[in-house]
Amino acid sequence: MSAFRPLWVALRAAVLATAVFWVSLFIVDKIGWQAPLGLTEQLIFFVIFFLGVLMVDKK
């Protein structure tokens, strides 16, 4: 079953990133902040994606 380990890790990361995205979007919505040109969702996605890339373990 170790062949499925990378798939399982990717699935967990995707679920976690999606949850963080929606919670962040909810908080930004409640605060009332908007990015210029209506790019709020794209900016939040980019920040979460960039932080995820930084957290990757480089072996």
N, C-alpha and C positions, 0 to 999 in steps of 0.2 A: 504493500500500500504506500510505500515511500514515493512511488511514481506520481501519486496524486498530491503530494505535499505542496509543491509550488502552486498548484491550482487552488488548494485550500487557503494558502497564505494570501494569494491574490484576491480571492473572494472575500476574505475577512477584511482586507485592506480597502476594497471597494465599498463594502457595507459601512465601514467606519468613516471613510471619506465622505460618503453620501450623507450620513447622519451629521457630521460636522458641518457640511455645506448647508444643509437645511436649517440647522440650529443657528448658524452664523447669519444666514439670510433672514431668519425670523427676528433675531436680535437687531440687525441693521434696520429692518422694516419698522420695528417698534421705536427705535431711536429716531427714525425719520431721516437718516442720512441717505443721500443719493449721490452716486458718482456722476461726473460730467458725461453728457451725451447718453445718459441712460444705460451705462455700462456696469451697473452695480453687480449683477449676477456674474458677469464675465470676470470682473475684478476679484470677487470673492473666490470664484473657481480657480483663478490663476494663483492667488495667494495660498490656498489650500494645496493645490498641486505642487507649487514650488516648495512649500514646507515638507510635503511628502517626499519629494525628490531628495531634499536635504537629509531626511531621516533614513534613507536607504543605507544599509550596512555594506560598505565596500570591502571586499575581501581580497 
